[in-house]
Amino acid sequence: MIIPVVGMHRSGTSTVAGILHLNGVLMGSEKTFRPKPLPQNPKGFYENLDFRKVNDRILSHHNYDVKSYSIDIPDVKATGRLRRKMKQLLSKYSTEYQNWGWKDPRTCLTLNLWLNELKGLGFLTETRILVVVRNEISVARSLYLRNELPLEIGLKLWMSYYMRALEAIDKYDVQVMYYRYEDIVSNSIESCRSIFSSFKLPFDDKIVSEFVDPKLDRSRGIPEEDNFQISVLDDVVQFRNNLYSRFS
C-alpha cells in the first residue's frame, strides 16, 4: 500500500506522517528524514528528502521557490529526466516495502505528476491518498508567527495548495481519505482508529497517545481580539466549504 500524505504547510502533515511511520507505514529513514526536528516541529517532520528533492526540482524548473510563499504558483510539468527519477523512487520503495508513503507539502502542487507516474506503473489501485486539512485561519496565523507572512497571503496559499491537490485527485480513479487536523489532535485515538481501519492495518494506542501533543497546535490560545483577528475572504470560505463537503 502506498500512502501519500497531502496537505498545506503548517497543517499537521508531520503529525500524521509520524503516526503512520511509528505504526509500521514506512515514511522514510533517519538518513532521508530532512529537516531534523526543529522548535516548530519538535517531534520531527517525517519528510523524506528523496521525494522533497524531486518536488523542489519540478517547481524550480518552473522558477517557483516554495519558500518565497508567492501565490503565483505555476502549472507544473516534469522533464523526461525527472519523470525517470519519479518512476525509480516509486518502484524502489514499492519493491522494498509492503506499506509505505511520503509526506511533503509541496506534493499538493505536484500531485498530478506523481499520480500520473503511479498510474503508469500500475500502482494506482494500491494508492491511498490521505489529505490532512487544518482550518485556514490557523494555518495563516501559524505562517504569520513563523514567517511573518501577511495573513491574506497565508489564506490564499492555503486555498491554492488544496485547490491544486483536488484538481489532481479528481483526474484519477484513486482512493482518498480526508481528515481534519483538529480532530486528530483533540481525539487522536478515534481518528487513528478510523484511518487505520480504512487501511486495514493495526495501530498502537499507546504510541499515538504519546506522540500526539495538543500543544503542537500553536494557534490555540491566540486571542481573537488581538492583531490576528481577520475576516476570511469570500472565495476562501466558499472553497473551504466545498473542501469540507468531501469529508465523510
C-alpha positions as CSV (number, residue, x, y, z in Angstrom):
1,M,0.0,0.0,0.0
2,I,1.2,3.5,-0.9
3,I,0.1,6.4,1.3
4,P,1.0,9.9,0.2
5,V,0.1,12.4,3.0
6,V,-1.1,15.6,1.3
7,G,-1.7,18.9,3.0
8,M,-0.6,22.6,3.2
9,H,2.4,23.7,5.2
10,R,1.5,24.0,9.0
11,S,-1.5,21.7,8.6
12,G,-0.4,18.8,10.7
13,T,1.0,16.5,8.0
14,S,4.1,15.9,10.1
15,T,2.0,14.6,12.9
16,V,0.1,12.3,10.6
17,A,3.2,11.1,8.9
18,G,4.8,10.4,12.3
19,I,1.8,8.4,13.4
20,L,1.9,6.3,10.2
21,H,5.7,5.8,10.5
22,L,5.7,4.7,14.1
23,N,2.9,2.3,13.4
24,G,4.6,0.4,10.6
25,V,4.0,2.5,7.5
26,L,7.4,3.5,6.3
27,M,7.7,7.2,5.5
28,G,11.4,7.4,5.2
29,S,14.5,6.7,7.3
30,E,16.9,8.5,9.6
31,K,19.0,9.0,6.6
32,T,16.3,10.6,4.4
33,F,14.3,12.4,7.1
34,R,15.0,16.1,6.5
35,P,14.9,18.6,8.1
36,K,15.6,17.2,11.5
37,P,13.4,18.2,14.4
38,L,13.2,22.0,15.0
39,P,11.4,24.1,17.6
40,Q,8.3,24.5,15.3
41,N,8.2,20.7,14.8
42,P,9.9,19.2,17.9
43,K,8.9,15.6,17.2
44,G,10.2,15.8,13.6
45,F,8.9,16.5,10.2
46,Y,8.9,12.9,8.8
47,E,9.7,14.4,5.4
48,N,11.5,12.1,3.0
49,L,14.2,14.1,1.3
50,D,14.2,11.8,-1.7
51,F,10.7,13.0,-2.6
52,R,11.2,16.6,-1.5
53,K,14.2,17.0,-3.8
54,V,12.2,15.8,-6.8
55,N,9.3,18.2,-5.9
56,D,11.8,21.1,-5.5
57,R,13.4,20.3,-8.9
58,I,10.0,20.2,-10.6
59,L,9.0,23.6,-9.1
60,S,12.4,25.1,-9.7
61,H,12.2,24.1,-13.4
62,H,9.2,26.5,-13.4
63,N,11.1,29.2,-11.5
64,Y,9.0,28.7,-8.4
65,D,10.5,28.7,-4.9
66,V,8.2,27.3,-2.2
67,K,9.9,29.4,0.4
68,S,9.0,32.6,-1.4
69,Y,5.4,31.9,-0.4
70,S,4.3,33.5,-3.7
71,I,0.7,33.0,-4.6
72,D,1.6,33.0,-8.3
73,I,2.0,29.2,-8.5
74,P,2.7,27.8,-12.0
75,D,1.1,24.7,-13.5
76,V,3.9,22.2,-13.4
77,K,5.2,19.6,-15.8
78,A,8.1,17.2,-15.4
79,T,11.0,16.7,-17.8
80,G,11.9,13.3,-19.0
81,R,14.8,13.1,-16.5
82,L,12.6,14.0,-13.6
83,R,9.9,11.5,-14.7
84,R,12.5,8.8,-14.7
85,K,13.6,9.7,-11.2
86,M,10.0,9.7,-10.0
87,K,9.5,6.2,-11.5
88,Q,12.7,5.0,-9.9
89,L,11.7,6.2,-6.5
90,L,8.2,4.8,-6.7
91,S,9.4,1.4,-8.0
92,K,12.2,1.2,-5.4
93,Y,10.1,1.8,-2.4
94,S,7.2,-0.4,-3.7
95,T,9.7,-3.2,-4.2
96,E,11.3,-2.9,-0.8
97,Y,8.3,-2.1,1.4
98,Q,4.8,-3.5,1.7
99,N,3.3,-0.4,3.2
100,W,5.0,2.9,2.7
101,G,4.3,6.6,1.8
102,W,5.8,10.0,1.8
103,K,4.9,13.5,3.1
104,D,5.8,16.8,1.7
105,P,3.5,19.9,1.5
106,R,5.0,20.5,-2.0
107,T,3.2,17.4,-3.1
108,C,0.0,19.4,-3.2
109,L,1.5,21.3,-6.2
110,T,3.0,18.2,-7.9
111,L,0.4,15.5,-7.1
112,N,-0.9,15.4,-10.6
113,L,2.6,14.3,-11.8
114,W,3.0,11.7,-9.1
115,L,-0.4,10.2,-9.8
116,N,0.4,10.0,-13.5
117,E,3.5,8.0,-12.7
118,L,1.7,5.8,-10.2
119,K,-0.9,5.1,-12.8
120,G,1.7,4.3,-15.5
121,L,3.5,1.9,-13.1
122,G,0.2,0.1,-12.3
123,F,0.4,1.3,-8.6
124,L,-2.7,3.4,-8.6
125,T,-5.0,0.7,-7.2
126,E,-2.8,0.3,-4.2
127,T,-2.5,4.0,-3.5
128,R,-4.5,5.6,-0.7
129,I,-4.2,9.4,-0.6
130,L,-4.5,10.9,2.9
131,V,-5.5,14.5,2.8
132,V,-4.9,16.4,6.1
133,V,-6.7,19.8,6.4
134,R,-6.3,22.4,9.1
135,N,-8.5,25.4,9.4
136,E,-7.3,28.1,7.1
137,I,-7.1,30.8,9.8
138,S,-5.0,28.6,12.0
139,V,-2.6,28.0,9.1
140,A,-2.4,31.7,8.2
141,R,-1.7,32.6,11.8
142,S,0.9,29.9,12.1
143,L,2.7,31.2,8.9
144,Y,2.5,34.7,10.3
145,L,4.1,33.6,13.6
146,R,6.8,31.6,11.9
147,N,7.5,33.6,8.7
148,E,5.8,37.0,9.3
149,L,3.7,36.2,6.2
150,P,0.8,38.5,5.8
151,L,-2.4,36.8,6.8
152,E,-4.2,37.4,3.5
153,I,-1.3,35.7,1.6
154,G,-1.4,32.7,4.0
155,L,-5.1,32.3,3.4
156,K,-4.7,32.5,-0.4
157,L,-1.8,30.0,-0.3
158,W,-3.9,27.6,1.8
159,M,-6.6,27.7,-0.8
160,S,-4.2,27.4,-3.7
161,Y,-2.4,24.3,-2.3
162,Y,-5.6,22.4,-1.6
163,M,-7.1,23.5,-4.9
164,R,-4.2,22.1,-6.8
165,A,-4.3,18.9,-4.9
166,L,-8.1,18.4,-5.5
167,E,-7.7,19.2,-9.2
168,A,-5.2,16.3,-9.4
169,I,-7.2,13.9,-7.3
170,D,-10.3,14.5,-9.5
171,K,-8.4,13.4,-12.6
172,Y,-7.7,9.9,-11.3
173,D,-9.6,6.8,-10.1
174,V,-7.8,6.7,-6.7
175,Q,-9.0,6.2,-3.1
176,V,-8.8,9.4,-1.0
177,M,-9.5,10.0,2.7
178,Y,-9.9,13.4,4.2
179,Y,-9.2,14.3,7.9
180,R,-9.2,17.4,9.9
181,Y,-6.0,18.1,11.9
182,E,-8.1,19.5,14.7
183,D,-9.9,16.1,15.1
184,I,-6.6,14.2,15.1
185,V,-5.2,16.4,17.9
186,S,-8.4,16.5,20.0
187,N,-9.5,12.9,19.5
188,S,-6.3,11.1,18.4
189,I,-7.3,7.5,19.2
190,E,-10.7,7.6,17.5
191,S,-9.2,9.5,14.5
192,C,-6.4,6.9,14.1
193,R,-8.8,4.1,14.5
194,S,-10.7,5.4,11.5
195,I,-7.6,6.0,9.5
196,F,-6.0,2.6,10.1
197,S,-9.3,0.7,9.8
198,S,-9.6,2.2,6.3
199,F,-6.1,0.8,5.5
200,K,-7.0,-2.5,7.2
201,L,-3.8,-2.1,9.3
202,P,-3.3,-2.3,13.1
203,F,-2.0,0.6,15.2
204,D,-0.8,1.0,18.8
205,D,-3.0,3.3,21.0
206,K,-0.1,3.9,23.3
207,I,2.2,5.1,20.5
208,V,-0.5,7.5,19.3
209,S,-1.2,8.9,22.8
210,E,2.4,9.5,23.5
211,F,3.1,11.0,20.1
212,V,0.2,13.4,19.6
213,D,0.6,16.5,21.6
214,P,-2.2,19.1,21.6
215,K,0.3,21.7,22.4
216,L,1.6,21.3,18.8
217,D,-1.4,23.2,17.6
218,R,0.3,26.5,18.2
219,S,-2.5,28.6,17.0
220,R,-4.5,27.7,20.2
221,G,-4.7,30.3,22.8
222,I,-4.3,33.3,20.4
223,P,-6.9,35.8,21.5
224,E,-9.4,36.6,18.7
225,E,-9.4,40.3,19.7
226,D,-5.7,40.8,19.1
227,N,-4.0,41.7,15.8
228,F,-4.5,38.2,14.4
229,Q,-8.2,38.9,14.0
230,I,-9.1,38.7,10.3
231,S,-12.0,38.4,8.0
232,V,-11.8,35.3,5.8
233,L,-12.1,36.2,2.1
234,D,-15.3,35.1,0.4
235,D,-13.6,32.9,-2.1
236,V,-11.6,31.1,0.6
237,V,-14.8,30.5,2.6
238,Q,-16.5,29.1,-0.5
239,F,-13.6,26.8,-1.3
240,R,-13.3,25.6,2.3
241,N,-17.0,24.7,2.3
242,N,-16.5,22.7,-0.9
243,L,-13.5,21.0,0.5
244,Y,-15.2,20.0,3.7
245,S,-18.1,18.6,1.7
246,R,-15.8,15.8,0.7
247,F,-15.3,14.6,4.3
248,S,-17.3,11.5,5.2
